[in-house]
Amino acid sequence: MTQATSETAPSLGQLINVYRPSRRRRIALWILLSSGLVAALISALAGGYRWYLATTQYGPAVVSKWSTPWFIAAAAFAGLSLAISIFILRGRRLEVSLHGAGIVYQNGRTRISIPWQDIQRLHASAVRYGIFGLIWGGEMEVRLDIRGGQQIRLTRAIAKLPDLVEKIKRNIYPHLLASYTRAFNQGQALEFGPLTLNGEGVMRAGRLLPWAQLASADLQRGVLKLTPVKGGPGRRITLPAQQIPNLDVCLQLIQNLGQRA
């Protein structure tokens, strides 16, 4: 069970590596924050000056036309600065230490020890960020679902995130695959997000692709593709990989079960 740990986390064995936010990323965020605040201040001052000029010299008819665009720009730059501030705050005292028997996650005062067997799902997704409907950036986010209902989110704020995620997968997928296989052999249906694997085949949104009708299952450019045999009644299933938790385990199970049919 996940619990608070000591500094050395002795129950998780030998320390292998520590992953922290990139120094270069932190510097870049501070530069962006400073630029956004300066731009917001300049826009607000320009809007105030044009409002004063229009009010005192040209009358109220042109006040909105002269000043509103500048105030909107100031609000947009202020919103951007707020978003960047959130990124910076999230990165304070953020680290993930990799041990032989699990990981220790620390973010601010939160520090928890997570044995490998307590990680039940790994869900990778793409997250987009924007202001006022305008998308200005995006990054990968990985969510770990922990036994007991707790969730841990890992983003590109952590340097070498792909390497960390790959090592987590190597440690959790073998026991997850064994657990899923036992459950399936006992007649239980396996849930992988929108996909359900049961004794008959793969189901999605009420549609069934029988195991005997499955010709191939593969991952192409971030899309899971399940292709039925030619001329058969089954219909092709395609899904973005980010919608499927424990994707690698799901794909391996589908491939193995399709070969057995």
Contacts in CASP RR format, 6 or more apart in sequence:
PFRMAT RR
TARGET T0000
AUTHOR 0000-0000-0000
METHOD contacts of the structure
MODEL  1
MTQATSETAPSLGQLINVYRPSRRRRIALWILLSSGLVAALISALAGGYR
WYLATTQYGPAVVSKWSTPWFIAAAAFAGLSLAISIFILRGRRLEVSLHG
AGIVYQNGRTRISIPWQDIQRLHASAVRYGIFGLIWGGEMEVRLDIRGGQ
QIRLTRAIAKLPDLVEKIKRNIYPHLLASYTRAFNQGQALEFGPLTLNGE
GVMRAGRLLPWAQLASADLQRGVLKLTPVKGGPGRRITLPAQQIPNLDVC
LQLIQNLGQRA
1 118 0 8 1.000
1 147 0 8 1.000
1 148 0 8 1.000
2 112 0 8 1.000
2 113 0 8 1.000
2 114 0 8 1.000
2 118 0 8 1.000
2 146 0 8 1.000
2 147 0 8 1.000
2 148 0 8 1.000
2 150 0 8 1.000
3 112 0 8 1.000
3 113 0 8 1.000
4 111 0 8 1.000
4 112 0 8 1.000
4 113 0 8 1.000
5 11 0 8 1.000
5 12 0 8 1.000
5 104 0 8 1.000
5 111 0 8 1.000
5 112 0 8 1.000
5 113 0 8 1.000
8 15 0 8 1.000
9 15 0 8 1.000
9 97 0 8 1.000
9 99 0 8 1.000
9 104 0 8 1.000
9 113 0 8 1.000
11 101 0 8 1.000
11 113 0 8 1.000
11 115 0 8 1.000
12 99 0 8 1.000
12 100 0 8 1.000
12 101 0 8 1.000
12 102 0 8 1.000
12 103 0 8 1.000
12 104 0 8 1.000
12 113 0 8 1.000
12 115 0 8 1.000
13 99 0 8 1.000
13 100 0 8 1.000
13 101 0 8 1.000
14 99 0 8 1.000
14 100 0 8 1.000
15 97 0 8 1.000
15 98 0 8 1.000
15 99 0 8 1.000
16 98 0 8 1.000
16 99 0 8 1.000
16 100 0 8 1.000
16 167 0 8 1.000
17 97 0 8 1.000
17 98 0 8 1.000
17 167 0 8 1.000
18 95 0 8 1.000
18 96 0 8 1.000
18 97 0 8 1.000
18 98 0 8 1.000
19 95 0 8 1.000
19 96 0 8 1.000
19 97 0 8 1.000
19 98 0 8 1.000
19 158 0 8 1.000
19 159 0 8 1.000
19 160 0 8 1.000
19 161 0 8 1.000
19 163 0 8 1.000
19 164 0 8 1.000
20 94 0 8 1.000
20 95 0 8 1.000
20 158 0 8 1.000
20 159 0 8 1.000
21 91 0 8 1.000
21 94 0 8 1.000
21 157 0 8 1.000
21 158 0 8 1.000
21 159 0 8 1.000
22 157 0 8 1.000
22 158 0 8 1.000
22 159 0 8 1.000
25 156 0 8 1.000
25 157 0 8 1.000
25 159 0 8 1.000
26 88 0 8 1.000
26 91 0 8 1.000
29 84 0 8 1.000
29 87 0 8 1.000
29 88 0 8 1.000
30 88 0 8 1.000
32 80 0 8 1.000
32 84 0 8 1.000
33 81 0 8 1.000
33 84 0 8 1.000
33 85 0 8 1.000
33 88 0 8 1.000
36 77 0 8 1.000
36 78 0 8 1.000
36 80 0 8 1.000
36 81 0 8 1.000
36 84 0 8 1.000
37 77 0 8 1.000
37 78 0 8 1.000
37 81 0 8 1.000
39 73 0 8 1.000
39 77 0 8 1.000
40 74 0 8 1.000
40 75 0 8 1.000
40 77 0 8 1.000
40 78 0 8 1.000
40 79 0 8 1.000
40 81 0 8 1.000
41 74 0 8 1.000
43 70 0 8 1.000
43 71 0 8 1.000
43 73 0 8 1.000
43 74 0 8 1.000
43 77 0 8 1.000
44 70 0 8 1.000
44 71 0 8 1.000
44 74 0 8 1.000
46 70 0 8 1.000
47 66 0 8 1.000
47 67 0 8 1.000
47 70 0 8 1.000
47 71 0 8 1.000
47 74 0 8 1.000
48 67 0 8 1.000
48 70 0 8 1.000
48 71 0 8 1.000
50 66 0 8 1.000
50 67 0 8 1.000
50 70 0 8 1.000
51 63 0 8 1.000
51 66 0 8 1.000
51 67 0 8 1.000
53 66 0 8 1.000
54 60 0 8 1.000
54 62 0 8 1.000
54 63 0 8 1.000
54 65 0 8 1.000
54 66 0 8 1.000
54 67 0 8 1.000
55 63 0 8 1.000
58 66 0 8 1.000
76 131 0 8 1.000
76 132 0 8 1.000
79 131 0 8 1.000
80 131 0 8 1.000
80 136 0 8 1.000
83 129 0 8 1.000
83 130 0 8 1.000
83 131 0 8 1.000
87 157 0 8 1.000
90 107 0 8 1.000
90 157 0 8 1.000
91 107 0 8 1.000
91 157 0 8 1.000
92 108 0 8 1.000
93 106 0 8 1.000
93 107 0 8 1.000
93 108 0 8 1.000
93 109 0 8 1.000
94 106 0 8 1.000
94 107 0 8 1.000
94 108 0 8 1.000
94 157 0 8 1.000
94 158 0 8 1.000
95 106 0 8 1.000
95 158 0 8 1.000
96 103 0 8 1.000
96 104 0 8 1.000
96 105 0 8 1.000
96 106 0 8 1.000
96 154 0 8 1.000
96 158 0 8 1.000
96 164 0 8 1.000
97 103 0 8 1.000
97 104 0 8 1.000
97 106 0 8 1.000
98 164 0 8 1.000
98 167 0 8 1.000
100 171 0 8 1.000
101 115 0 8 1.000
101 116 0 8 1.000
102 113 0 8 1.000
102 114 0 8 1.000
102 115 0 8 1.000
102 116 0 8 1.000
102 171 0 8 1.000
103 113 0 8 1.000
103 114 0 8 1.000
103 168 0 8 1.000
104 111 0 8 1.000
104 112 0 8 1.000
104 113 0 8 1.000
104 114 0 8 1.000
105 111 0 8 1.000
105 112 0 8 1.000
105 114 0 8 1.000
105 152 0 8 1.000
106 112 0 8 1.000
112 150 0 8 1.000
112 152 0 8 1.000
114 144 0 8 1.000
114 146 0 8 1.000
114 152 0 8 1.000
116 171 0 8 1.000
116 172 0 8 1.000
116 175 0 8 1.000
117 147 0 8 1.000
117 175 0 8 1.000
118 146 0 8 1.000
118 147 0 8 1.000
119 144 0 8 1.000
119 145 0 8 1.000
119 146 0 8 1.000
119 147 0 8 1.000
119 168 0 8 1.000
119 172 0 8 1.000
120 145 0 8 1.000
120 146 0 8 1.000
120 147 0 8 1.000
120 176 0 8 1.000
121 143 0 8 1.000
121 144 0 8 1.000
121 145 0 8 1.000
121 245 0 8 1.000
121 246 0 8 1.000
122 142 0 8 1.000
122 143 0 8 1.000
122 144 0 8 1.000
122 145 0 8 1.000
122 165 0 8 1.000
122 168 0 8 1.000
122 169 0 8 1.000
122 172 0 8 1.000
122 245 0 8 1.000
122 246 0 8 1.000
123 142 0 8 1.000
123 143 0 8 1.000
123 144 0 8 1.000
123 145 0 8 1.000
123 242 0 8 1.000
123 245 0 8 1.000
123 246 0 8 1.000
124 140 0 8 1.000
124 141 0 8 1.000
124 142 0 8 1.000
124 143 0 8 1.000
124 165 0 8 1.000
124 241 0 8 1.000
124 242 0 8 1.000
124 247 0 8 1.000
125 140 0 8 1.000
125 141 0 8 1.000
125 142 0 8 1.000
125 143 0 8 1.000
125 242 0 8 1.000
125 243 0 8 1.000
126 138 0 8 1.000
126 139 0 8 1.000
126 140 0 8 1.000
126 141 0 8 1.000
126 242 0 8 1.000
127 138 0 8 1.000
127 139 0 8 1.000
127 140 0 8 1.000
127 141 0 8 1.000
127 155 0 8 1.000
128 135 0 8 1.000
128 137 0 8 1.000
128 138 0 8 1.000
129 135 0 8 1.000
129 136 0 8 1.000
129 137 0 8 1.000
129 138 0 8 1.000
129 139 0 8 1.000
130 136 0 8 1.000
130 137 0 8 1.000
139 155 0 8 1.000
139 156 0 8 1.000
140 155 0 8 1.000
140 156 0 8 1.000
140 161 0 8 1.000
141 153 0 8 1.000
141 154 0 8 1.000
141 155 0 8 1.000
142 153 0 8 1.000
142 154 0 8 1.000
142 155 0 8 1.000
142 161 0 8 1.000
142 165 0 8 1.000
143 151 0 8 1.000
143 152 0 8 1.000
143 153 0 8 1.000
143 154 0 8 1.000
144 151 0 8 1.000
144 152 0 8 1.000
144 153 0 8 1.000
144 154 0 8 1.000
144 168 0 8 1.000
145 151 0 8 1.000
145 245 0 8 1.000
146 152 0 8 1.000
154 161 0 8 1.000
154 164 0 8 1.000
154 165 0 8 1.000
155 161 0 8 1.000
158 164 0 8 1.000
169 248 0 8 1.000
173 246 0 8 1.000
173 248 0 8 1.000
173 249 0 8 1.000
176 246 0 8 1.000
176 249 0 8 1.000
177 249 0 8 1.000
177 252 0 8 1.000
177 253 0 8 1.000
180 190 0 8 1.000
180 249 0 8 1.000
180 253 0 8 1.000
181 253 0 8 1.000
183 190 0 8 1.000
184 190 0 8 1.000
184 197 0 8 1.000
184 199 0 8 1.000
184 253 0 8 1.000
184 257 0 8 1.000
187 198 0 8 1.000
187 199 0 8 1.000
189 196 0 8 1.000
189 197 0 8 1.000
189 198 0 8 1.000
189 199 0 8 1.000
190 196 0 8 1.000
190 197 0 8 1.000
190 198 0 8 1.000
190 253 0 8 1.000
192 244 0 8 1.000
192 245 0 8 1.000
192 246 0 8 1.000
192 247 0 8 1.000
192 250 0 8 1.000
193 243 0 8 1.000
193 244 0 8 1.000
193 245 0 8 1.000
194 204 0 8 1.000
194 205 0 8 1.000
194 239 0 8 1.000
194 243 0 8 1.000
194 244 0 8 1.000
195 202 0 8 1.000
195 203 0 8 1.000
195 204 0 8 1.000
195 237 0 8 1.000
195 239 0 8 1.000
195 244 0 8 1.000
195 250 0 8 1.000
196 202 0 8 1.000
196 203 0 8 1.000
196 204 0 8 1.000
197 203 0 8 1.000
197 250 0 8 1.000
197 253 0 8 1.000
197 254 0 8 1.000
197 257 0 8 1.000
199 211 0 8 1.000
200 208 0 8 1.000
200 210 0 8 1.000
200 211 0 8 1.000
201 208 0 8 1.000
201 209 0 8 1.000
201 210 0 8 1.000
201 211 0 8 1.000
201 214 0 8 1.000
201 257 0 8 1.000
202 208 0 8 1.000
202 209 0 8 1.000
202 211 0 8 1.000
202 214 0 8 1.000
202 226 0 8 1.000
202 237 0 8 1.000
202 254 0 8 1.000
203 209 0 8 1.000
204 237 0 8 1.000
204 239 0 8 1.000
207 235 0 8 1.000
207 237 0 8 1.000
208 234 0 8 1.000
209 226 0 8 1.000
209 228 0 8 1.000
209 234 0 8 1.000
209 235 0 8 1.000
209 237 0 8 1.000
210 234 0 8 1.000
210 261 0 8 1.000
211 257 0 8 1.000
211 258 0 8 1.000
211 260 0 8 1.000
211 261 0 8 1.000
212 261 0 8 1.000
213 228 0 8 1.000
213 229 0 8 1.000
213 232 0 8 1.000
213 233 0 8 1.000
213 234 0 8 1.000
214 226 0 8 1.000
214 227 0 8 1.000
214 228 0 8 1.000
214 229 0 8 1.000
214 254 0 8 1.000
214 258 0 8 1.000
214 261 0 8 1.000
215 227 0 8 1.000
215 228 0 8 1.000
215 229 0 8 1.000
215 230 0 8 1.000
216 225 0 8 1.000
216 226 0 8 1.000
216 227 0 8 1.000
217 224 0 8 1.000
217 225 0 8 1.000
217 226 0 8 1.000
217 227 0 8 1.000
217 251 0 8 1.000
217 254 0 8 1.000
217 255 0 8 1.000
217 258 0 8 1.000
218 224 0 8 1.000
218 225 0 8 1.000
218 251 0 8 1.000
219 225 0 8 1.000
219 241 0 8 1.000
219 247 0 8 1.000
219 251 0 8 1.000
222 240 0 8 1.000
222 241 0 8 1.000
222 242 0 8 1.000
223 238 0 8 1.000
223 239 0 8 1.000
223 240 0 8 1.000
223 241 0 8 1.000
224 237 0 8 1.000
224 238 0 8 1.000
224 239 0 8 1.000
224 240 0 8 1.000
224 241 0 8 1.000
224 244 0 8 1.000
224 247 0 8 1.000
224 250 0 8 1.000
224 251 0 8 1.000
225 236 0 8 1.000
225 237 0 8 1.000
225 238 0 8 1.000
226 236 0 8 1.000
226 237 0 8 1.000
226 238 0 8 1.000
226 254 0 8 1.000
227 236 0 8 1.000
228 234 0 8 1.000
228 235 0 8 1.000
228 236 0 8 1.000
241 247 0 8 1.000
244 250 0 8 1.000
END
